[in-house]
Amino acid sequence: MRAGEPELGETPKATVPASTVVVTGAAGWLGQNLVRTLAGQASRRRIRCLVHEPGDASLIEVVDPRIEVVVGDVRDPAVIDALFDGVGRASVIHAAAVIHPARYVRELFDVNVGGTQLVLDRARRVGASRFVHVSSNSPFGANRTSDDRFDEDSPFAPYMAYGRSKLEAEQLVQRSYDRGDLATVVVRPPWFYGPYQPERQTQFLSAVRRGRFPLVGPGTQRRSMVFTGNLVQGVLLAESVDAACGNAYWIADAEPYALRDVLRTVRDAIEAEGLSVSNRRPLAIPRIAGVVAERLDALAQASGRYVQVLHVLGELKDTIACDISRARKELGYEPATALLDGMRASVRWCLARGDRL
């Protein structure tokens, strides 16, 4: 048992969360869910949010009068100075990142590594009480077999440039803890789903509805996924539980899902919300197509270019699954929402916005 680790069956000890919290990436998929949950907590006096675009500010400001929005780039030192101005011993939840750059691989390192370094530095200067860093499954690549699951002791094997950038960011966070600069926690979520999703996820739902989303290989390869509400729970536990400091945790739904079951469940969720679904079977693609896509992706990234369709297709052939046992034991994390209900919530959010699926 590690120092500070709760006994089996013991409720993890938690501190009272800071009355002021700083959130980067507040207009993103996780950010919008997180900010709304924070706004529902009476103990939060100030919620300082970083958003990238001026148009994003209104998405956040209307949620609650305690929300203060700073607009700008996480790579800009002046913007990060403004974000931390006057916040005192705040909690910091660093969710700002680039997953799919518009064109160039360099952006992944500029934002995910350089931006993290700036936020860590300013958090240290103000004496932040806790720094929660949102990482990814990508620093670990793919599982060796379809039965394997990553845990917190699994070796790093970063997948492409995104995986390397998120690994470098994790290492910055860990070094900050090791030096005694900050009380840090890393959370590692896999594939998100749920409300406030980006357009690419809406396109995924639409493609599944029409039978046009590819099923690469046999479909038995498994994916850990995380409903945004479950992820918010994990992040806030990482912010408050005493034993979390200095550690990293996988935060996902209770069990991984076979890819063919994911597609079937999405169809069921869409039908359950009153929409018709095509009878067309998912587009079957041999696994070798995913292998070819991965190689082409690697060639493109080696030249500094990023092609999203190649990257996504190359990953679909693999099992990417994790074990959440440590988060359950040490944080008291318990994912309440599984795939069908979470996907139904996602579909309802799309329909309420008037999105076409």
C-alpha positions, 0 to 999 in steps of 0.5 A: 500500500502506498503512503496515504492510500485508503484502506480497503472499504475506507472512504478517501479523505477529502479537503474542502475544495478551494473557493476559487478555481481556474479552468483552462479550456473552459469552452471545450467539451470537458470544460463546458460540462465542468464549468456548469458543475462548478457553478452548481456548487455553492462553495465556489466563490469565483470561477476564472475561465480561459477560452480561446475565441471571443465568441466562446466567452458568451457560452460560459459567462451566461452560466453563472455570475461568478464566472470570470472569462479571460479570452486568449491563447494558452501559449501567450504569457500575457494571457496567462498572467491575466488568467491568474491575476488576483486569484490567490490559492486557487485550484487549477484544472488544466484542460486546454489542449489540441487533439486534432491540429488544423494542419501542422503537428507543431501546434500539438507541442506548442499548445500541449507542452508549451501551454502546460509549462506556462500554466504550471509556472503561473500556478506555482507563482500564485501558490495554487492549492491543487493542479489537476492536469487532464491528460489522455490515453495516447501516451500509452498507445494501444494495448498489446492484446484485446484482453489487456488493460492499461493501469497506472503502472503501465509503461509509456508508449506514446502514439504519434505526435499527440501522444508524445505531446501529452506525455511531455506535458505529464512529465512537466506536471510530475516534475513540478510535484517532485520539486515541491512546486505544486500539489498536482494530479494527472487524470487520463481519460479515453474517448469522451462522449456526452453533451457539449460535444464538438462537431466531429462527435456529432458527425460520428453520431450522424455517420452511425445513424446512416450506417456509414461509420466504418467497422475496422476489422472484426469489431471485437477490439475494445475501447474504454470511453468516458461519459463527460459527467463521469469525467467531471466527477473524476476531475473534481475528486482529483481536486479534493481527495488528499491521497491524490497528490502526486499521482495519475489516474485513469478515469473512464466508464466502468468497463471497456466496450467492443467497437461493434457494441459501441456502434450498436449502442449508438444506434439504439440511443438514436432510436430511443430518442425518436429518430429513425436509423438506417438498416444498412450494416456498418461499413466493413473495412479490413484491419489492414486498411487501418494498418495502412492508414497508420503508416500514412499518418506516420509519414505525414506527421514525420513531414510535419503535417496532420491529416485527421482522417488518417489518424482516426482510421489508424486507431480504430483497429486497436484495443485501447482499454484501461483499468479504473480500479485505482481511481475507485479505491483512492478517489472514491470514483464510481462512474454512474452513467454507462454508454446507452444513457450517456449517448442518449444524453448526447443525442438529446443535446444535439436535437435541442440545439437543432443539429441535424443527425 
